Amino acid sequence: MKNKSIWQENIVKSKFPTLSVNIECDTLIIGGGITGFSCAYFLRNSKEKIVLVESNKIANGATSKSTGKLTYLQEDLITKIKDIYDDDTYLKYVESQKEAISLAKKIILENKIRCDLESVNSYIFSDNLIKSNVIKKTYKLLKNNSSVKLKRKLPIKTVCHKALEANDTFVFHPVKFVLGLSEIVKEKIDIYERTRVTKIDKQDNYFIAHTPSGNIKAKRIILALHYPFFINPFFFPFKTSIEKSFLVAGEVNRTRPFSAINVNKKVTSIRYYKSYKNYIILVSENGSLNSNIDNIKKQDNAIWNTRSNFTPEIDYCWSNYDIMTSDHLPFIGELEENLYIATGYNTWGMTNGIIAGKVISDLIQNHDSIYKDLFNPRRDEKNIPNIIKFNLMNGLSFVNTKLNKNRLFYRKNVKIIKENGIYYGIYIDENKNVHKVYNQCPHMKCNLSFNYQTNTWDCPCHGSRFDIDGNIIYGPSVENIKIKKEVK
Ligand SMILES: Cc1cc2nc3c(=O)[nH]c(=O)nc-3n(C[C@H](O)[C@H](O)[C@H](O)COP(=O)(O)OP(=O)(O)OC[C@H]3O[C@@H](n4cnc5c(N)ncnc54)[C@H](O)[C@@H]3O)c2cc1C
C-alpha cells in the first residue's frame, strides 16, 4: 500500500523555475492549486502581466488529495445555509456550484483537457433514520430543480434510509485538471515553483511580496493559498476551523457511475475511478485536526472500513484537510483594496475553487460579480455560536499541544524531551541518526505532534507540516523550525 494520493501517481508535470531575481507584475497569484490556476485561467487573456508563485510543486496541495467530485449535493450544507440565512442565499449558493460545474465542463471540453471527466449521478444519503429528515429537507429546498430526485437506496448495497440523487454532476481527476489549466496559461503567465511568499508589505499603491530568492512588486495580489500565513488583517485562525479526513483507494471488479456522501457527522464518501485498474475511493474518519492526530490509528480505521464494506485490495491511503467557515459559505473576494482571497471551502473546493477564479477575475476586470455579496470575505459573522465553538476548539487544541507532550501512540523512535526548559522533538531514523528539532511551530507557537503516516512533525491546530529536520513542507507557517541535529 502506498501512503500517497491516487491522483499523484503516474503524473508528468511541466517544470517551472524558482524565482531568483526581483520582478514586477500587475497581478500576483499566490498558490498553485485549483483556486490559483482557475484565477490564472480566467485572467489569462487580460493585457496585464500576471505571475503565479507556488511554494512547492504545482497541483500538490489539498487539490491533489481531494476526491475530485463536482457536485452541488454537498452533505447538509444547503440546509445549514438556509437555517442561517434565507431562501435567496441558499439558492444563490446552489446556483454558484452549478455554474462552477458548467464552467469546469466547458473548460475541459473546449481545451480538450484529458482529466477523466465522467458524468455520474451524485447522491447524498442518510444511514440512520433521524438524519433522513435532512434528506427530505434538502429535497424540499431543491424541489424546483428537475435534476434532483428522492430515492430509497444507493446503486450499491449499503445502509441507506433516504437518498437524494442529482443527475447533472461529474467526477474528474483533480491533478490532471489543474495541470491542464497550467498548460493553457503557461504561455501567457509566468509561473514559479518552489517560491514561497513569506511576507507581504504595502508600499504606496503597490504590494511587495517577499520570497527567499527575490521580491515581487505587484499592483494586486490574489491569495489562493488554502490557509493564509498572516493573521492580520483577516484574523483567519479565529474565524475558521480545520477538518481532516482519511482517504483509501482500493481495487474493485468494476467501477460504478455514481458518487455519494452521507449527511451524518461521521462522514462516508464514495466515488469510483477507472485507470489501468478499477478503484473505489472512500473517505472516512473525519474530525477536527486536533482530534485526528493519531494518524496511524485513523488510517487503520479507514482501511478497515474499506476492507469490511468494499474491497480487501487496498492500494493507496492518504489524508486531506480543508477549512471550515462558521456560516458554511466560502470567503471569496476583496479583503482590502487590491488584495483578494479565496478559501474556506468547507470541503467543497473543486466547485468553489473554480467559481472563485470566475468571481475574482470578474471583480478585477469588471469590478462586479453576481456572487460578490454572497462570498464577501468581510461579511458580518452571522453564526456567533459557531465562532465561539471554533475559538474554544482552537484554544483547546493550543492548550492540548502544550500539555500532551509525549503522545500515547508515540513509538520508541519518537519522543519529546525537555532540555533547559525547552521542548524538542526527537526522531531516530533506521540508521540510528537522531533528528532533533525545536518542538514549536513558528506560525502561532503551537507545539507539534509526530505524524507516522508521513514521517513529519505536524501542527495539530493549523495544519503546518515539517520534515524530521524541521524544514517546512506545508503552510500556514512560512519558516522552517529551528534545527538541532546530532549524529550518533
Ligand atoms: C477528504 C477531502 C475530500 C475532498 N474532496 C472534495 C471533492 O470531492 N470535491 C470538492 O469540491 N472538494 C473536495 N475537497 C476540498 C478540496 O480538496 C479543497 O477545498 C481544495 O483543494 C482547495 O484548493 P486550493 O487551491 O484552495 O488549495 P491547494 O490545492 O492546497 O492549493 C494552495 C496552494 O498554495 C500553496 N501555498 C501555500 N502557502 C503559500 C505561500 N506562502 N507561498 C506560495 N505558495 C503557497 C500551497 O503549496 C498549495 O499548493 C475535499 C477535502 C477533503 C478534506
The ligand as an SDF file (V2000), in Angstrom:
LIG
                    3D

 53 58  0  0  0  0  0  0  0  0999 V2000
  -11.1300   14.4450    2.4340 C   0  0  0  0  0  0  0  0  0  0  0  0
  -11.4210   15.5730    1.4940 C   0  0  0  0  0  0  0  0  0  0  0  0
  -12.0010   15.3060    0.2580 C   0  0  0  0  0  0  0  0  0  0  0  0
  -12.3470   16.3570   -0.5950 C   0  0  0  0  0  0  0  0  0  0  0  0
  -12.9680   16.0820   -1.7730 N   0  0  0  0  0  0  0  0  0  0  0  0
  -13.5020   17.0870   -2.4940 C   0  0  0  0  0  0  0  0  0  0  0  0
  -14.3300   16.8250   -3.6110 C   0  0  0  0  0  0  0  0  0  0  0  0
  -14.5740   15.6790   -3.9810 O   0  0  0  0  0  0  0  0  0  0  0  0
  -14.8900   17.8700   -4.2560 N   0  0  0  0  0  0  0  0  0  0  0  0
  -14.6770   19.1480   -3.8500 C   0  0  0  0  0  0  0  0  0  0  0  0
  -15.2940   20.0620   -4.4210 O   0  0  0  0  0  0  0  0  0  0  0  0
  -13.8090   19.4400   -2.8520 N   0  0  0  0  0  0  0  0  0  0  0  0
  -13.2270   18.4400   -2.1540 C   0  0  0  0  0  0  0  0  0  0  0  0
  -12.4090   18.7090   -1.0870 N   0  0  0  0  0  0  0  0  0  0  0  0
  -11.9610   20.0970   -0.8150 C   0  0  0  0  0  0  0  0  0  0  0  0
  -10.7410   20.4700   -1.6580 C   0  0  0  0  0  0  0  0  0  0  0  0
   -9.7310   19.4780   -1.5230 O   0  0  0  0  0  0  0  0  0  0  0  0
  -10.1390   21.8200   -1.2320 C   0  0  0  0  0  0  0  0  0  0  0  0
  -11.1380   22.7140   -0.8460 O   0  0  0  0  0  0  0  0  0  0  0  0
   -9.3970   22.4460   -2.4160 C   0  0  0  0  0  0  0  0  0  0  0  0
   -8.4870   21.5020   -2.9320 O   0  0  0  0  0  0  0  0  0  0  0  0
   -8.6480   23.7100   -2.0200 C   0  0  0  0  0  0  0  0  0  0  0  0
   -7.9730   24.1400   -3.1670 O   0  0  0  0  0  0  0  0  0  0  0  0
   -6.9400   25.3500   -3.1070 P   0  0  0  0  0  0  0  0  0  0  0  0
   -6.4330   25.6000   -4.4660 O   0  0  0  0  0  0  0  0  0  0  0  0
   -7.5810   26.4770   -2.3880 O   0  0  0  0  0  0  0  0  0  0  0  0
   -5.7880   24.7940   -2.1470 O   0  0  0  0  0  0  0  0  0  0  0  0
   -4.4930   23.9230   -2.5280 P   0  0  0  0  0  0  0  0  0  0  0  0
   -4.7810   22.8980   -3.5350 O   0  0  0  0  0  0  0  0  0  0  0  0
   -3.9100   23.4650   -1.2260 O   0  0  0  0  0  0  0  0  0  0  0  0
   -3.5540   24.9880   -3.1960 O   0  0  0  0  0  0  0  0  0  0  0  0
   -2.9500   26.0190   -2.4250 C   0  0  0  0  0  0  0  0  0  0  0  0
   -1.5010   26.0930   -2.8310 C   0  0  0  0  0  0  0  0  0  0  0  0
   -0.9050   27.2480   -2.2350 O   0  0  0  0  0  0  0  0  0  0  0  0
    0.4340   26.9440   -1.9280 C   0  0  0  0  0  0  0  0  0  0  0  0
    0.9010   27.8840   -0.8990 N   0  0  0  0  0  0  0  0  0  0  0  0
    0.5150   27.9430    0.3960 C   0  0  0  0  0  0  0  0  0  0  0  0
    1.1740   28.9260    1.0360 N   0  0  0  0  0  0  0  0  0  0  0  0
    1.9960   29.5090    0.1230 C   0  0  0  0  0  0  0  0  0  0  0  0
    2.9390   30.5780    0.1750 C   0  0  0  0  0  0  0  0  0  0  0  0
    3.1800   31.2370    1.3140 N   0  0  0  0  0  0  0  0  0  0  0  0
    3.6230   30.9060   -0.9620 N   0  0  0  0  0  0  0  0  0  0  0  0
    3.3950   30.2340   -2.1340 C   0  0  0  0  0  0  0  0  0  0  0  0
    2.5120   29.2040   -2.2270 N   0  0  0  0  0  0  0  0  0  0  0  0
    1.8240   28.8490   -1.1210 C   0  0  0  0  0  0  0  0  0  0  0  0
    0.3560   25.5060   -1.4200 C   0  0  0  0  0  0  0  0  0  0  0  0
    1.6250   24.8500   -1.5120 O   0  0  0  0  0  0  0  0  0  0  0  0
   -0.6920   24.8960   -2.3340 C   0  0  0  0  0  0  0  0  0  0  0  0
   -0.1070   24.2400   -3.4420 O   0  0  0  0  0  0  0  0  0  0  0  0
  -12.0460   17.6880   -0.2190 C   0  0  0  0  0  0  0  0  0  0  0  0
  -11.4380   17.9520    1.0010 C   0  0  0  0  0  0  0  0  0  0  0  0
  -11.1410   16.9190    1.8670 C   0  0  0  0  0  0  0  0  0  0  0  0
  -10.5440   17.2270    3.2040 C   0  0  0  0  0  0  0  0  0  0  0  0
  1  2  1  0
  2  3  1  0
  2 52  2  0
  3  4  2  0
  4  5  1  0
  4 50  1  0
  5  6  2  0
  6  7  1  0
  6 13  1  0
  7  8  2  0
  7  9  1  0
  9 10  1  0
 10 11  2  0
 10 12  1  0
 12 13  2  0
 13 14  1  0
 14 15  1  0
 14 50  1  0
 15 16  1  0
 16 17  1  0
 16 18  1  0
 18 19  1  0
 18 20  1  0
 20 21  1  0
 20 22  1  0
 22 23  1  0
 23 24  1  0
 24 25  2  0
 24 26  1  0
 24 27  1  0
 27 28  1  0
 28 29  2  0
 28 30  1  0
 28 31  1  0
 31 32  1  0
 32 33  1  0
 33 34  1  0
 33 48  1  0
 34 35  1  0
 35 36  1  0
 35 46  1  0
 36 37  1  0
 36 45  1  0
 37 38  2  0
 38 39  1  0
 39 40  1  0
 39 45  2  0
 40 41  1  0
 40 42  2  0
 42 43  1  0
 43 44  2  0
 44 45  1  0
 46 47  1  0
 46 48  1  0
 48 49  1  0
 50 51  2  0
 51 52  1  0
 52 53  1  0
M  END
$$$$
